[in-house]
Amino acid sequence: MNELKTISDSKKEFHLNFPFVISPIYRRITDELLVELHLLKHQKAFKPDNVFAVGLTKVFDSFMQGYRPEDHKTRLFDALCKCNAIDSTEIKKNSSKTIEEVSNHSIEAIEEYLKNEAETENSPLSTLLSSIKKDNIFYSRLSVIGLFTILNTCKEGYKLKDDELSKKTEMIFTKIGYSSTRVEKDLENYKTSLDKLNQAIELMKESVAREERKGKERESNK
């Protein structure tokens, strides 16, 4: 049964579904995501809702940029989900649908929907964002990043600075009972880790280019 699985069990299943060598630059990220998903799935209150789906796909896409070979990325994502009993197809479908539909709404409309304590069944946002109504969401770093991404996707959202989007994300999670300090820390760690990854990728590209130049020089000197 899934609730009896250990992290070792999940890792073993992951490697069975993805039997390929992962570059060190992406190995740590893969391990962290695998453990995070494993722990979430063992929480009774956790549900892989739309906000979580957006967060998971955003984090995966952001941290796996530059992964080679490119056609392994889908298999890697599927393996991460499968070893933790999460439907990767459903996650990707819900993420795409949510991003597509919220892009038709303003941040103000979303904030107004979330502020409304009464059920707003007739709102087009209800089926997308009902999970972040009070008491409906299980807190996770991935859900925080999901909401941040959703706000950034809204009409005019891209015009707001990251700090402004972060503050709006903090305010919404604070309203449903979570610490703004916790949200701020999770968002800051996400941005910092992404910056470090981008720097590492650039260094890797420079190293590859340098080796290629040396190879060409050796060939020309023969």
CNS distance restraints for C-alpha pairs under 8 A (distance, minus, plus):
assign (resid   1 and name CA) (resid   5 and name CA) 6.97 0.50 0.50
assign (resid   2 and name CA) (resid  85 and name CA) 7.49 0.50 0.50
assign (resid   3 and name CA) (resid  42 and name CA) 5.98 0.50 0.50
assign (resid   5 and name CA) (resid   9 and name CA) 5.73 0.50 0.50
assign (resid   5 and name CA) (resid  10 and name CA) 6.89 0.50 0.50
assign (resid   6 and name CA) (resid  10 and name CA) 6.45 0.50 0.50
assign (resid   7 and name CA) (resid  11 and name CA) 6.14 0.50 0.50
assign (resid   7 and name CA) (resid  35 and name CA) 6.66 0.50 0.50
assign (resid   7 and name CA) (resid  38 and name CA) 6.66 0.50 0.50
assign (resid   8 and name CA) (resid  12 and name CA) 6.08 0.50 0.50
assign (resid   9 and name CA) (resid  13 and name CA) 6.27 0.50 0.50
assign (resid  10 and name CA) (resid  14 and name CA) 6.07 0.50 0.50
assign (resid  10 and name CA) (resid  34 and name CA) 7.77 0.50 0.50
assign (resid  10 and name CA) (resid  38 and name CA) 7.24 0.50 0.50
assign (resid  10 and name CA) (resid  83 and name CA) 5.12 0.50 0.50
assign (resid  10 and name CA) (resid  84 and name CA) 6.33 0.50 0.50
assign (resid  11 and name CA) (resid  15 and name CA) 6.27 0.50 0.50
assign (resid  11 and name CA) (resid  34 and name CA) 7.49 0.50 0.50
assign (resid  11 and name CA) (resid  83 and name CA) 7.25 0.50 0.50
assign (resid  12 and name CA) (resid  16 and name CA) 6.34 0.50 0.50
assign (resid  13 and name CA) (resid  17 and name CA) 6.37 0.50 0.50
assign (resid  13 and name CA) (resid  83 and name CA) 5.38 0.50 0.50
assign (resid  14 and name CA) (resid  18 and name CA) 5.97 0.50 0.50
assign (resid  14 and name CA) (resid  79 and name CA) 5.38 0.50 0.50
assign (resid  14 and name CA) (resid  80 and name CA) 6.16 0.50 0.50
assign (resid  14 and name CA) (resid  82 and name CA) 7.49 0.50 0.50
assign (resid  14 and name CA) (resid  83 and name CA) 5.27 0.50 0.50
assign (resid  15 and name CA) (resid  19 and name CA) 5.16 0.50 0.50
assign (resid  15 and name CA) (resid  20 and name CA) 7.74 0.50 0.50
assign (resid  15 and name CA) (resid  79 and name CA) 7.92 0.50 0.50
assign (resid  17 and name CA) (resid  75 and name CA) 8.00 0.50 0.50
assign (resid  17 and name CA) (resid  79 and name CA) 5.50 0.50 0.50
assign (resid  18 and name CA) (resid  75 and name CA) 6.81 0.50 0.50
assign (resid  18 and name CA) (resid  76 and name CA) 6.28 0.50 0.50
assign (resid  18 and name CA) (resid  79 and name CA) 6.10 0.50 0.50
assign (resid  22 and name CA) (resid  26 and name CA) 6.50 0.50 0.50
assign (resid  22 and name CA) (resid  27 and name CA) 5.62 0.50 0.50
assign (resid  23 and name CA) (resid  27 and name CA) 5.96 0.50 0.50
assign (resid  24 and name CA) (resid  28 and name CA) 6.87 0.50 0.50
assign (resid  25 and name CA) (resid  29 and name CA) 7.74 0.50 0.50
assign (resid  25 and name CA) (resid 197 and name CA) 7.89 0.50 0.50
assign (resid  25 and name CA) (resid 200 and name CA) 7.61 0.50 0.50
assign (resid  26 and name CA) (resid  30 and name CA) 6.17 0.50 0.50
assign (resid  26 and name CA) (resid  63 and name CA) 7.73 0.50 0.50
assign (resid  26 and name CA) (resid  64 and name CA) 6.92 0.50 0.50
assign (resid  26 and name CA) (resid  67 and name CA) 7.62 0.50 0.50
assign (resid  27 and name CA) (resid  31 and name CA) 6.21 0.50 0.50
assign (resid  28 and name CA) (resid  32 and name CA) 6.16 0.50 0.50
assign (resid  29 and name CA) (resid  33 and name CA) 6.20 0.50 0.50
assign (resid  29 and name CA) (resid  63 and name CA) 7.25 0.50 0.50
assign (resid  30 and name CA) (resid  34 and name CA) 6.09 0.50 0.50
assign (resid  30 and name CA) (resid  80 and name CA) 7.94 0.50 0.50
assign (resid  31 and name CA) (resid  35 and name CA) 6.21 0.50 0.50
assign (resid  32 and name CA) (resid  36 and name CA) 6.04 0.50 0.50
assign (resid  33 and name CA) (resid  37 and name CA) 6.07 0.50 0.50
assign (resid  33 and name CA) (resid  80 and name CA) 7.68 0.50 0.50
assign (resid  34 and name CA) (resid  38 and name CA) 6.11 0.50 0.50
assign (resid  34 and name CA) (resid  80 and name CA) 5.91 0.50 0.50
assign (resid  34 and name CA) (resid  84 and name CA) 7.76 0.50 0.50
assign (resid  35 and name CA) (resid  39 and name CA) 6.17 0.50 0.50
assign (resid  36 and name CA) (resid  40 and name CA) 6.25 0.50 0.50
assign (resid  37 and name CA) (resid  41 and name CA) 6.14 0.50 0.50
assign (resid  37 and name CA) (resid  81 and name CA) 7.75 0.50 0.50
assign (resid  37 and name CA) (resid  84 and name CA) 6.47 0.50 0.50
assign (resid  38 and name CA) (resid  42 and name CA) 6.62 0.50 0.50
assign (resid  38 and name CA) (resid  84 and name CA) 5.59 0.50 0.50
assign (resid  39 and name CA) (resid  43 and name CA) 6.91 0.50 0.50
assign (resid  40 and name CA) (resid  46 and name CA) 6.38 0.50 0.50
assign (resid  40 and name CA) (resid 140 and name CA) 7.97 0.50 0.50
assign (resid  41 and name CA) (resid  46 and name CA) 6.63 0.50 0.50
assign (resid  41 and name CA) (resid  84 and name CA) 6.85 0.50 0.50
assign (resid  41 and name CA) (resid  85 and name CA) 7.83 0.50 0.50
assign (resid  42 and name CA) (resid  46 and name CA) 7.97 0.50 0.50
assign (resid  45 and name CA) (resid 138 and name CA) 6.15 0.50 0.50
assign (resid  46 and name CA) (resid 137 and name CA) 7.66 0.50 0.50
assign (resid  46 and name CA) (resid 138 and name CA) 5.38 0.50 0.50
assign (resid  47 and name CA) (resid 137 and name CA) 7.94 0.50 0.50
assign (resid  47 and name CA) (resid 138 and name CA) 7.29 0.50 0.50
assign (resid  48 and name CA) (resid  52 and name CA) 5.68 0.50 0.50
assign (resid  48 and name CA) (resid  53 and name CA) 6.38 0.50 0.50
assign (resid  48 and name CA) (resid  86 and name CA) 7.90 0.50 0.50
assign (resid  48 and name CA) (resid  91 and name CA) 7.67 0.50 0.50
assign (resid  49 and name CA) (resid  53 and name CA) 6.12 0.50 0.50
assign (resid  49 and name CA) (resid 131 and name CA) 6.73 0.50 0.50
assign (resid  50 and name CA) (resid  54 and name CA) 6.24 0.50 0.50
assign (resid  50 and name CA) (resid  91 and name CA) 7.77 0.50 0.50
assign (resid  50 and name CA) (resid  94 and name CA) 5.72 0.50 0.50
assign (resid  50 and name CA) (resid  95 and name CA) 6.14 0.50 0.50
assign (resid  50 and name CA) (resid  98 and name CA) 6.67 0.50 0.50
assign (resid  50 and name CA) (resid 128 and name CA) 6.33 0.50 0.50
assign (resid  50 and name CA) (resid 129 and name CA) 7.08 0.50 0.50
assign (resid  50 and name CA) (resid 131 and name CA) 7.70 0.50 0.50
assign (resid  51 and name CA) (resid  55 and name CA) 6.29 0.50 0.50
assign (resid  51 and name CA) (resid  95 and name CA) 7.65 0.50 0.50
assign (resid  51 and name CA) (resid 128 and name CA) 7.98 0.50 0.50
assign (resid  51 and name CA) (resid 129 and name CA) 7.04 0.50 0.50
assign (resid  51 and name CA) (resid 131 and name CA) 7.48 0.50 0.50
assign (resid  51 and name CA) (resid 132 and name CA) 7.88 0.50 0.50
assign (resid  51 and name CA) (resid 143 and name CA) 5.53 0.50 0.50
assign (resid  51 and name CA) (resid 146 and name CA) 5.04 0.50 0.50
assign (resid  51 and name CA) (resid 147 and name CA) 6.02 0.50 0.50
assign (resid  51 and name CA) (resid 150 and name CA) 7.91 0.50 0.50
assign (resid  52 and name CA) (resid  56 and name CA) 6.06 0.50 0.50
assign (resid  52 and name CA) (resid 142 and name CA) 5.76 0.50 0.50
assign (resid  52 and name CA) (resid 143 and name CA) 4.45 0.50 0.50
assign (resid  52 and name CA) (resid 146 and name CA) 5.79 0.50 0.50
assign (resid  53 and name CA) (resid  57 and name CA) 6.21 0.50 0.50
assign (resid  53 and name CA) (resid  91 and name CA) 5.06 0.50 0.50
assign (resid  53 and name CA) (resid  92 and name CA) 6.92 0.50 0.50
assign (resid  53 and name CA) (resid  94 and name CA) 6.40 0.50 0.50
assign (resid  53 and name CA) (resid  95 and name CA) 5.11 0.50 0.50
assign (resid  53 and name CA) (resid 143 and name CA) 7.90 0.50 0.50
assign (resid  53 and name CA) (resid 146 and name CA) 7.18 0.50 0.50
assign (resid  54 and name CA) (resid  58 and name CA) 5.96 0.50 0.50
assign (resid  54 and name CA) (resid  91 and name CA) 7.88 0.50 0.50
assign (resid  54 and name CA) (resid  94 and name CA) 7.60 0.50 0.50
assign (resid  54 and name CA) (resid  95 and name CA) 4.52 0.50 0.50
assign (resid  54 and name CA) (resid  96 and name CA) 7.66 0.50 0.50
assign (resid  54 and name CA) (resid  98 and name CA) 7.49 0.50 0.50
assign (resid  54 and name CA) (resid  99 and name CA) 7.50 0.50 0.50
assign (resid  54 and name CA) (resid 143 and name CA) 7.76 0.50 0.50
assign (resid  54 and name CA) (resid 145 and name CA) 7.92 0.50 0.50
assign (resid  54 and name CA) (resid 146 and name CA) 4.78 0.50 0.50
assign (resid  54 and name CA) (resid 147 and name CA) 7.79 0.50 0.50
assign (resid  54 and name CA) (resid 149 and name CA) 7.32 0.50 0.50
assign (resid  54 and name CA) (resid 150 and name CA) 7.58 0.50 0.50
assign (resid  55 and name CA) (resid  59 and name CA) 6.04 0.50 0.50
assign (resid  55 and name CA) (resid 142 and name CA) 4.66 0.50 0.50
assign (resid  55 and name CA) (resid 143 and name CA) 5.50 0.50 0.50
assign (resid  55 and name CA) (resid 144 and name CA) 7.15 0.50 0.50
assign (resid  55 and name CA) (resid 145 and name CA) 4.99 0.50 0.50
assign (resid  55 and name CA) (resid 146 and name CA) 3.48 0.50 0.50
assign (resid  55 and name CA) (resid 147 and name CA) 7.27 0.50 0.50
assign (resid  55 and name CA) (resid 149 and name CA) 7.21 0.50 0.50
assign (resid  56 and name CA) (resid  60 and name CA) 6.10 0.50 0.50
assign (resid  56 and name CA) (resid 142 and name CA) 5.70 0.50 0.50
assign (resid  56 and name CA) (resid 143 and name CA) 7.88 0.50 0.50
assign (resid  56 and name CA) (resid 146 and name CA) 7.25 0.50 0.50
assign (resid  57 and name CA) (resid  61 and name CA) 5.96 0.50 0.50
assign (resid  57 and name CA) (resid  91 and name CA) 7.69 0.50 0.50
assign (resid  57 and name CA) (resid  92 and name CA) 6.86 0.50 0.50
assign (resid  57 and name CA) (resid  95 and name CA) 7.07 0.50 0.50
assign (resid  58 and name CA) (resid  62 and name CA) 5.91 0.50 0.50
assign (resid  58 and name CA) (resid 145 and name CA) 7.73 0.50 0.50
assign (resid  58 and name CA) (resid 146 and name CA) 7.27 0.50 0.50
assign (resid  58 and name CA) (resid 149 and name CA) 7.59 0.50 0.50
assign (resid  59 and name CA) (resid  63 and name CA) 6.00 0.50 0.50
assign (resid  59 and name CA) (resid 142 and name CA) 7.51 0.50 0.50
assign (resid  59 and name CA) (resid 145 and name CA) 7.69 0.50 0.50
assign (resid  60 and name CA) (resid  64 and name CA) 5.81 0.50 0.50
assign (resid  60 and name CA) (resid  77 and name CA) 7.51 0.50 0.50
assign (resid  61 and name CA) (resid  65 and name CA) 6.13 0.50 0.50
assign (resid  62 and name CA) (resid 194 and name CA) 7.34 0.50 0.50
assign (resid  63 and name CA) (resid 194 and name CA) 6.67 0.50 0.50
assign (resid  63 and name CA) (resid 197 and name CA) 7.12 0.50 0.50
assign (resid  64 and name CA) (resid  73 and name CA) 7.59 0.50 0.50
assign (resid  66 and name CA) (resid  70 and name CA) 7.79 0.50 0.50
assign (resid  66 and name CA) (resid 201 and name CA) 7.33 0.50 0.50
assign (resid  67 and name CA) (resid  73 and name CA) 7.12 0.50 0.50
assign (resid  68 and name CA) (resid  72 and name CA) 7.22 0.50 0.50
assign (resid  68 and name CA) (resid  73 and name CA) 7.93 0.50 0.50
assign (resid  69 and name CA) (resid  73 and name CA) 7.53 0.50 0.50
assign (resid  71 and name CA) (resid  75 and name CA) 7.68 0.50 0.50
assign (resid  72 and name CA) (resid  76 and name CA) 6.10 0.50 0.50
assign (resid  73 and name CA) (resid  77 and name CA) 6.21 0.50 0.50
assign (resid  74 and name CA) (resid  78 and name CA) 6.13 0.50 0.50
assign (resid  75 and name CA) (resid  79 and name CA) 6.02 0.50 0.50
assign (resid  76 and name CA) (resid  80 and name CA) 6.23 0.50 0.50
assign (resid  77 and name CA) (resid  81 and name CA) 6.35 0.50 0.50
assign (resid  77 and name CA) (resid  88 and name CA) 7.25 0.50 0.50
assign (resid  78 and name CA) (resid  82 and name CA) 5.93 0.50 0.50
assign (resid  78 and name CA) (resid  88 and name CA) 5.47 0.50 0.50
assign (resid  78 and name CA) (resid  89 and name CA) 7.96 0.50 0.50
assign (resid  79 and name CA) (resid  83 and name CA) 6.05 0.50 0.50
assign (resid  80 and name CA) (resid  84 and name CA) 6.82 0.50 0.50
assign (resid  81 and name CA) (resid  85 and name CA) 6.27 0.50 0.50
assign (resid  81 and name CA) (resid  86 and name CA) 4.77 0.50 0.50
assign (resid  81 and name CA) (resid  87 and name CA) 6.34 0.50 0.50
assign (resid  81 and name CA) (resid  88 and name CA) 5.60 0.50 0.50
assign (resid  82 and name CA) (resid  86 and name CA) 5.50 0.50 0.50
assign (resid  82 and name CA) (resid  87 and name CA) 6.58 0.50 0.50
assign (resid  82 and name CA) (resid  88 and name CA) 7.06 0.50 0.50
assign (resid  86 and name CA) (resid  91 and name CA) 7.97 0.50 0.50
assign (resid  87 and name CA) (resid  91 and name CA) 6.26 0.50 0.50
assign (resid  88 and name CA) (resid  92 and name CA) 6.19 0.50 0.50
assign (resid  89 and name CA) (resid  93 and name CA) 6.11 0.50 0.50
assign (resid  90 and name CA) (resid  94 and name CA) 5.98 0.50 0.50
assign (resid  91 and name CA) (resid  95 and name CA) 6.03 0.50 0.50
assign (resid  92 and name CA) (resid  96 and name CA) 6.12 0.50 0.50
assign (resid  93 and name CA) (resid  97 and name CA) 6.13 0.50 0.50
assign (resid  94 and name CA) (resid  98 and name CA) 5.99 0.50 0.50
assign (resid  95 and name CA) (resid  99 and name CA) 6.16 0.50 0.50
assign (resid  96 and name CA) (resid 100 and name CA) 6.00 0.50 0.50
assign (resid  97 and name CA) (resid 101 and name CA) 6.10 0.50 0.50
assign (resid  98 and name CA) (resid 102 and name CA) 5.99 0.50 0.50
assign (resid  98 and name CA) (resid 128 and name CA) 6.11 0.50 0.50
assign (resid  98 and name CA) (resid 150 and name CA) 7.98 0.50 0.50
assign (resid  99 and name CA) (resid 103 and name CA) 6.18 0.50 0.50
assign (resid  99 and name CA) (resid 150 and name CA) 6.44 0.50 0.50
assign (resid  99 and name CA) (resid 153 and name CA) 6.67 0.50 0.50
assign (resid 100 and name CA) (resid 104 and name CA) 7.50 0.50 0.50
assign (resid 101 and name CA) (resid 105 and name CA) 7.58 0.50 0.50
assign (resid 102 and name CA) (resid 106 and name CA) 7.90 0.50 0.50
assign (resid 102 and name CA) (resid 125 and name CA) 7.63 0.50 0.50
assign (resid 102 and name CA) (resid 150 and name CA) 6.93 0.50 0.50
assign (resid 102 and name CA) (resid 153 and name CA) 6.94 0.50 0.50
assign (resid 102 and name CA) (resid 154 and name CA) 5.71 0.50 0.50
assign (resid 103 and name CA) (resid 153 and name CA) 5.48 0.50 0.50
assign (resid 103 and name CA) (resid 154 and name CA) 4.41 0.50 0.50
assign (resid 103 and name CA) (resid 155 and name CA) 5.64 0.50 0.50
assign (resid 104 and name CA) (resid 154 and name CA) 6.71 0.50 0.50
assign (resid 104 and name CA) (resid 155 and name CA) 6.33 0.50 0.50
assign (resid 105 and name CA) (resid 109 and name CA) 6.27 0.50 0.50
assign (resid 105 and name CA) (resid 110 and name CA) 7.09 0.50 0.50
assign (resid 105 and name CA) (resid 154 and name CA) 5.72 0.50 0.50
assign (resid 105 and name CA) (resid 155 and name CA) 5.77 0.50 0.50
assign (resid 106 and name CA) (resid 110 and name CA) 6.54 0.50 0.50
assign (resid 106 and name CA) (resid 154 and name CA) 5.35 0.50 0.50
assign (resid 106 and name CA) (resid 155 and name CA) 4.74 0.50 0.50
assign (resid 106 and name CA) (resid 156 and name CA) 6.91 0.50 0.50
assign (resid 106 and name CA) (resid 157 and name CA) 7.50 0.50 0.50
assign (resid 107 and name CA) (resid 111 and name CA) 6.07 0.50 0.50
assign (resid 107 and name CA) (resid 151 and name CA) 6.15 0.50 0.50
assign (resid 107 and name CA) (resid 154 and name CA) 5.82 0.50 0.50
assign (resid 107 and name CA) (resid 155 and name CA) 6.86 0.50 0.50
assign (resid 107 and name CA) (resid 156 and name CA) 7.73 0.50 0.50
assign (resid 107 and name CA) (resid 157 and name CA) 6.62 0.50 0.50
assign (resid 108 and name CA) (resid 112 and name CA) 6.00 0.50 0.50
assign (resid 109 and name CA) (resid 113 and name CA) 6.16 0.50 0.50
assign (resid 110 and name CA) (resid 114 and name CA) 6.23 0.50 0.50
assign (resid 110 and name CA) (resid 125 and name CA) 7.47 0.50 0.50
assign (resid 111 and name CA) (resid 115 and name CA) 6.09 0.50 0.50
assign (resid 111 and name CA) (resid 172 and name CA) 7.85 0.50 0.50
assign (resid 112 and name CA) (resid 116 and name CA) 6.31 0.50 0.50
assign (resid 113 and name CA) (resid 120 and name CA) 7.59 0.50 0.50
assign (resid 113 and name CA) (resid 123 and name CA) 7.87 0.50 0.50
assign (resid 113 and name CA) (resid 125 and name CA) 7.44 0.50 0.50
assign (resid 114 and name CA) (resid 132 and name CA) 7.48 0.50 0.50
assign (resid 114 and name CA) (resid 133 and name CA) 6.25 0.50 0.50
assign (resid 114 and name CA) (resid 172 and name CA) 7.57 0.50 0.50
assign (resid 116 and name CA) (resid 120 and name CA) 7.68 0.50 0.50
assign (resid 117 and name CA) (resid 133 and name CA) 7.92 0.50 0.50
assign (resid 117 and name CA) (resid 134 and name CA) 7.95 0.50 0.50
assign (resid 120 and name CA) (resid 126 and name CA) 6.54 0.50 0.50
assign (resid 121 and name CA) (resid 126 and name CA) 5.93 0.50 0.50
assign (resid 122 and name CA) (resid 126 and name CA) 7.27 0.50 0.50
assign (resid 124 and name CA) (resid 128 and name CA) 7.75 0.50 0.50
assign (resid 125 and name CA) (resid 129 and name CA) 5.83 0.50 0.50
assign (resid 125 and name CA) (resid 130 and name CA) 7.53 0.50 0.50
assign (resid 126 and name CA) (resid 130 and name CA) 5.13 0.50 0.50
assign (resid 129 and name CA) (resid 133 and name CA) 7.43 0.50 0.50
assign (resid 130 and name CA) (resid 136 and name CA) 7.49 0.50 0.50
assign (resid 131 and name CA) (resid 136 and name CA) 5.01 0.50 0.50
assign (resid 131 and name CA) (resid 137 and name CA) 5.28 0.50 0.50
assign (resid 132 and name CA) (resid 136 and name CA) 5.89 0.50 0.50
assign (resid 132 and name CA) (resid 137 and name CA) 5.35 0.50 0.50
assign (resid 132 and name CA) (resid 176 and name CA) 7.55 0.50 0.50
assign (resid 133 and name CA) (resid 137 and name CA) 7.21 0.50 0.50
assign (resid 133 and name CA) (resid 176 and name CA) 6.93 0.50 0.50
assign (resid 134 and name CA) (resid 175 and name CA) 7.67 0.50 0.50
assign (resid 134 and name CA) (resid 176 and name CA) 4.72 0.50 0.50
assign (resid 134 and name CA) (resid 177 and name CA) 7.64 0.50 0.50
assign (resid 135 and name CA) (resid 176 and name CA) 6.64 0.50 0.50
assign (resid 139 and name CA) (resid 143 and name CA) 6.69 0.50 0.50
assign (resid 139 and name CA) (resid 144 and name CA) 7.71 0.50 0.50
assign (resid 139 and name CA) (resid 178 and name CA) 7.79 0.50 0.50
assign (resid 140 and name CA) (resid 144 and name CA) 6.51 0.50 0.50
assign (resid 141 and name CA) (resid 145 and name CA) 6.34 0.50 0.50
assign (resid 141 and name CA) (resid 183 and name CA) 7.81 0.50 0.50
assign (resid 141 and name CA) (resid 186 and name CA) 5.96 0.50 0.50
assign (resid 141 and name CA) (resid 187 and name CA) 7.86 0.50 0.50
assign (resid 142 and name CA) (resid 146 and name CA) 5.98 0.50 0.50
assign (resid 143 and name CA) (resid 147 and name CA) 6.21 0.50 0.50
assign (resid 144 and name CA) (resid 148 and name CA) 6.22 0.50 0.50
assign (resid 144 and name CA) (resid 169 and name CA) 7.28 0.50 0.50
assign (resid 144 and name CA) (resid 183 and name CA) 6.79 0.50 0.50
assign (resid 144 and name CA) (resid 186 and name CA) 7.56 0.50 0.50
assign (resid 144 and name CA) (resid 187 and name CA) 7.31 0.50 0.50
assign (resid 145 and name CA) (resid 149 and name CA) 6.03 0.50 0.50
assign (resid 145 and name CA) (resid 187 and name CA) 6.78 0.50 0.50
assign (resid 146 and name CA) (resid 150 and name CA) 6.15 0.50 0.50
assign (resid 147 and name CA) (resid 151 and name CA) 6.19 0.50 0.50
assign (resid 147 and name CA) (resid 169 and name CA) 6.56 0.50 0.50
assign (resid 148 and name CA) (resid 152 and name CA) 6.26 0.50 0.50
assign (resid 148 and name CA) (resid 165 and name CA) 6.47 0.50 0.50
assign (resid 148 and name CA) (resid 166 and name CA) 6.67 0.50 0.50
assign (resid 148 and name CA) (resid 169 and name CA) 5.80 0.50 0.50
assign (resid 149 and name CA) (resid 153 and name CA) 6.17 0.50 0.50
assign (resid 150 and name CA) (resid 154 and name CA) 6.49 0.50 0.50
assign (resid 151 and name CA) (resid 157 and name CA) 6.00 0.50 0.50
assign (resid 151 and name CA) (resid 165 and name CA) 6.83 0.50 0.50
assign (resid 151 and name CA) (resid 169 and name CA) 7.88 0.50 0.50
assign (resid 152 and name CA) (resid 157 and name CA) 4.53 0.50 0.50
assign (resid 152 and name CA) (resid 158 and name CA) 5.26 0.50 0.50
assign (resid 152 and name CA) (resid 160 and name CA) 7.68 0.50 0.50
assign (resid 152 and name CA) (resid 165 and name CA) 6.91 0.50 0.50
assign (resid 153 and name CA) (resid 157 and name CA) 5.79 0.50 0.50
assign (resid 153 and name CA) (resid 158 and name CA) 6.52 0.50 0.50
assign (resid 154 and name CA) (resid 158 and name CA) 7.41 0.50 0.50
assign (resid 156 and name CA) (resid 160 and name CA) 7.39 0.50 0.50
assign (resid 157 and name CA) (resid 165 and name CA) 7.99 0.50 0.50
assign (resid 160 and name CA) (resid 164 and name CA) 6.09 0.50 0.50
assign (resid 160 and name CA) (resid 165 and name CA) 6.50 0.50 0.50
assign (resid 161 and name CA) (resid 165 and name CA) 6.45 0.50 0.50
assign (resid 162 and name CA) (resid 166 and name CA) 5.99 0.50 0.50
assign (resid 163 and name CA) (resid 167 and name CA) 6.19 0.50 0.50
assign (resid 164 and name CA) (resid 168 and name CA) 6.34 0.50 0.50
assign (resid 165 and name CA) (resid 169 and name CA) 6.16 0.50 0.50
assign (resid 166 and name CA) (resid 170 and name CA) 6.12 0.50 0.50
assign (resid 166 and name CA) (resid 184 and name CA) 7.16 0.50 0.50
assign (resid 166 and name CA) (resid 187 and name CA) 7.20 0.50 0.50
assign (resid 167 and name CA) (resid 171 and name CA) 6.12 0.50 0.50
assign (resid 168 and name CA) (resid 172 and name CA) 6.32 0.50 0.50
assign (resid 169 and name CA) (resid 173 and name CA) 6.36 0.50 0.50
assign (resid 169 and name CA) (resid 183 and name CA) 7.82 0.50 0.50
assign (resid 170 and name CA) (resid 174 and name CA) 5.92 0.50 0.50
assign (resid 170 and name CA) (resid 180 and name CA) 5.19 0.50 0.50
assign (resid 170 and name CA) (resid 183 and name CA) 5.79 0.50 0.50
assign (resid 170 and name CA) (resid 184 and name CA) 6.62 0.50 0.50
assign (resid 171 and name CA) (resid 175 and name CA) 6.15 0.50 0.50
assign (resid 171 and name CA) (resid 180 and name CA) 7.08 0.50 0.50
assign (resid 172 and name CA) (resid 176 and name CA) 6.71 0.50 0.50
assign (resid 173 and name CA) (resid 177 and name CA) 6.49 0.50 0.50
assign (resid 173 and name CA) (resid 178 and name CA) 5.49 0.50 0.50
assign (resid 173 and name CA) (resid 179 and name CA) 7.44 0.50 0.50
assign (resid 173 and name CA) (resid 180 and name CA) 7.08 0.50 0.50
assign (resid 173 and name CA) (resid 183 and name CA) 7.46 0.50 0.50
assign (resid 174 and name CA) (resid 178 and name CA) 4.77 0.50 0.50
assign (resid 174 and name CA) (resid 179 and name CA) 5.74 0.50 0.50
assign (resid 174 and name CA) (resid 180 and name CA) 5.59 0.50 0.50
assign (resid 178 and name CA) (resid 182 and name CA) 7.57 0.50 0.50
assign (resid 178 and name CA) (resid 183 and name CA) 7.78 0.50 0.50
assign (resid 179 and name CA) (resid 183 and name CA) 6.52 0.50 0.50
assign (resid 180 and name CA) (resid 184 and name CA) 5.98 0.50 0.50
assign (resid 181 and name CA) (resid 185 and name CA) 6.07 0.50 0.50
assign (resid 182 and name CA) (resid 186 and name CA) 6.24 0.50 0.50
assign (resid 183 and name CA) (resid 187 and name CA) 6.22 0.50 0.50
assign (resid 184 and name CA) (resid 188 and name CA) 6.04 0.50 0.50
assign (resid 185 and name CA) (resid 189 and name CA) 6.02 0.50 0.50
assign (resid 186 and name CA) (resid 190 and name CA) 6.18 0.50 0.50
assign (resid 187 and name CA) (resid 191 and name CA) 6.30 0.50 0.50
assign (resid 188 and name CA) (resid 192 and name CA) 6.02 0.50 0.50
assign (resid 189 and name CA) (resid 193 and name CA) 5.90 0.50 0.50
assign (resid 190 and name CA) (resid 194 and name CA) 6.12 0.50 0.50
assign (resid 191 and name CA) (resid 195 and name CA) 6.18 0.50 0.50
assign (resid 192 and name CA) (resid 196 and name CA) 6.29 0.50 0.50
assign (resid 193 and name CA) (resid 197 and name CA) 6.17 0.50 0.50
assign (resid 194 and name CA) (resid 198 and name CA) 6.18 0.50 0.50
assign (resid 195 and name CA) (resid 199 and name CA) 6.27 0.50 0.50
assign (resid 196 and name CA) (resid 200 and name CA) 6.17 0.50 0.50
assign (resid 197 and name CA) (resid 201 and name CA) 6.11 0.50 0.50
assign (resid 198 and name CA) (resid 202 and name CA) 6.24 0.50 0.50
assign (resid 199 and name CA) (resid 203 and name CA) 6.26 0.50 0.50
assign (resid 200 and name CA) (resid 204 and name CA) 6.13 0.50 0.50
assign (resid 201 and name CA) (resid 205 and name CA) 6.15 0.50 0.50
assign (resid 202 and name CA) (resid 206 and name CA) 6.16 0.50 0.50
assign (resid 203 and name CA) (resid 207 and name CA) 6.10 0.50 0.50
assign (resid 204 and name CA) (resid 208 and name CA) 6.20 0.50 0.50
assign (resid 205 and name CA) (resid 209 and name CA) 6.09 0.50 0.50
assign (resid 206 and name CA) (resid 210 and name CA) 6.00 0.50 0.50
assign (resid 207 and name CA) (resid 211 and name CA) 6.25 0.50 0.50
assign (resid 208 and name CA) (resid 212 and name CA) 6.18 0.50 0.50
assign (resid 209 and name CA) (resid 213 and name CA) 6.21 0.50 0.50
assign (resid 210 and name CA) (resid 214 and name CA) 6.28 0.50 0.50
assign (resid 211 and name CA) (resid 215 and name CA) 6.12 0.50 0.50
assign (resid 212 and name CA) (resid 216 and name CA) 6.28 0.50 0.50
assign (resid 213 and name CA) (resid 217 and name CA) 6.16 0.50 0.50
assign (resid 214 and name CA) (resid 218 and name CA) 6.18 0.50 0.50
assign (resid 215 and name CA) (resid 219 and name CA) 6.26 0.50 0.50
assign (resid 216 and name CA) (resid 220 and name CA) 6.15 0.50 0.50
assign (resid 217 and name CA) (resid 221 and name CA) 6.20 0.50 0.50
assign (resid 218 and name CA) (resid 222 and name CA) 6.51 0.50 0.50
